[in-house]
């Protein structure tokens, strides 16, 4: 799981049908989140598009993720996902733009197969408590990690009450003073994110729209 990490990618093992119970991505679905940071009201709209992008020979689903603070766009990202035959959901990269003080940064962008970047697993088909997995990899740019801490979490957010949720700790060695905990509910996906280290932040699922 260190620098030698090098997954073997066989395009025929992948599909754009992403139905992992903790991370379903059906085209036309829009997840709406709302929350608070230490200084602002935060919004996040995650739209699963019908577009695809070919990365390393794998057709990936394009997801459009827009983040706002007090109604103002602060980040827009196109994420690329595909699911393998076993049901694991892989993350093949992102085209990310952050807007701050009138400037645009693409610092977090990466694409598997380019400049040493490698795909990671954003969601295993059968998560196991305390089994750490790498979600993305481009040295010095994208090194997010996750570790399940509970498989039977219960949580209430504006969209509803969920049981048997997967609870993960997620972090990056690039930001040692920042960490968060996420709740993934069966059939619904990510329903809650909350900072456990670093700047205060809490983001809750408030609506799911089906196109």
N, C-alpha and C positions, 0 to 999 in steps of 0.2 A: 504493500500500500504506500510505499515511499516513492522516490524519484524513478525507480525502475518500473513502476506501474505502466503496463502497456497492454490494454485489452485487444483481443483479436476480433476484428470486425468482418463478418461475412454478410454482405448485403442481402442475400436471399433469406437470412434468418430474421429479417425485420419487416414490420408492417406499419402502415400509418393508422391502423385501427388500434387506438389506445383505450383499453377498457380495464386496466389495472384498477381494482376497487378503491384504492387509496389515491389514485391519480388519474381519474377518467378525463379524457380530452376529446369530446365529441364536437366536430365542426358545427358552428352555429351557436355554441354555448358561450354565455358571457357570465363570468363570476364578478360580483360587485362587492368590494370591501370598503370599510370605513374604520377610521381609528384616530389615534392621537399620538403625536410625538411630544416632546417636552415643550415645544413652542408653537405647534400648528395642528390644525385638523387635517388628517391625511385621507386621501382617497386612492383606491387602486381598482382599475377595471381591466380584467384579464379576459380577452376575447380569443376563442379558439377559431381560427380562420379555416377556410377550405383550401388555402394555399399550401403548397409543399415546396421544400428546398432540398436539392440533392447534395448530400455531404458524404464524402468517402464512399459514394455509390449507393448510399442509403437514402430513400425518400423520407423526409422528415416533415412532420406537421408544424406549421408556423403559428405561433401564439403571440398575439399583440398585447403587450402589457404596458398600461399607462398609469403613472403615479402622479398625483397632484398634492400640493400643500396649500391649504386655504383656497382651493379652487384653481390654483395656478400650476400648469404642467411643469414638473421637475425632472421627470425621467420617462423616456419611451424606449421600450425594448422589444425586439422580435426574437423570441426564443424558438429553438428547433428541437423537437422531440420525436422519437420513434420507439416502438415496443418490439422486443424480441419474442421468439416463439414460446419462451417459457413464461412470458408475462412481465418481465422486468422492463421498466420505462427508462430509456437512455436519453441523456442530454447531450446534444451535439454542438451546442454553442449559442451565442447570442450576438445580435447587433444592437448595441446599447448606446443611447445618447442621454447624457445628464445635462440639465439646463440650470446654470447657477450664475447669478450676477451678470446676466447678459452673454455668458459664454457657454459653448457646447463642448462637452467632453465625451470622447468615445473610449475612455480608458478601460472600461470593463469588458469591451468586446473581444470575442475569440471565436474561432471556428475549428472544429476537430479536423485534424489532418494538415493544418497549416501552422507553420512556425513552431512545431513541436507540441501543439495542442492535441489533447486526447479526449474522447468522449467519456462521460461518467454515468453512473446509474443514479437517476434522480429519485427513483422509487423501486425497490425490490418487489418481486411478486409475493415473497413470504418474509417480511422483515423479522429479524430476530433481535431480542433485547441485548444491548451492549455490543452488537456486531457493527463496527464502524464501516462506512462505505464512502467512497469518493464520488462526489456529484459532478465534478468538472475538473479539468486540469490544463492549465497553461501556466507554467512556472512564473511566479511573480505577478500574475494577472488574475488567474481564476483557480482557486484551490479550495473551494467549498467542500466541507465534510459534513456527514450526518451520522448520528447514532441513536437508534430507537431506545427509549427508556421505559416505555409502557405500551402494551397492546390492548389495554382495556380502559382507556381513559374516557371520562365523561365530561362534556362541556356544553354550556348553553351560550349561544351567540344570537344576535337578532334574527338570523335566518331559521333558527330552530335549536332543539336540544339533541345531542348526539351521544351515543354510547358505543363501546367497543372501538374507540378511536385509537389510532396509532399516534403516540406522542414521541417526538424526536427532539434531541438537542442538535443544533446546527451551528457551525462556526467556520472560520477560515484562519489558518495559521498566519495569513497576511494581516489580519486584524485581531491580535491576541486579546485586546480589551473589549471585544464585541462578541456577543453570542445571543442566540435566540432559541425559543422553544416553539415548535409547531404542532398543531393537532390536525390529523388527517382522518376524516370520517369516512367509513365505508359507503361507497356510492356517491359521495359528495365531494371528496377531495379535501383540499386545504380549507379549514374553517376558522382557524385562529393562528396568529403569529404574535408572539410577545417577547420583548427583549428581556434577557436574563442577566446580561452584562453590557455595560456601555450606555449610550443615550437611551432615554426612556422611549418606548414605542409599543403600541398595541394595535393590532389590525384584525377586525372581525368580519366574517362573511355576513352581508346583509341581504343579498338577493342573488338568485341564479336565473338568468333569462335563456330561453331556448329559441333559437332562430328557426 
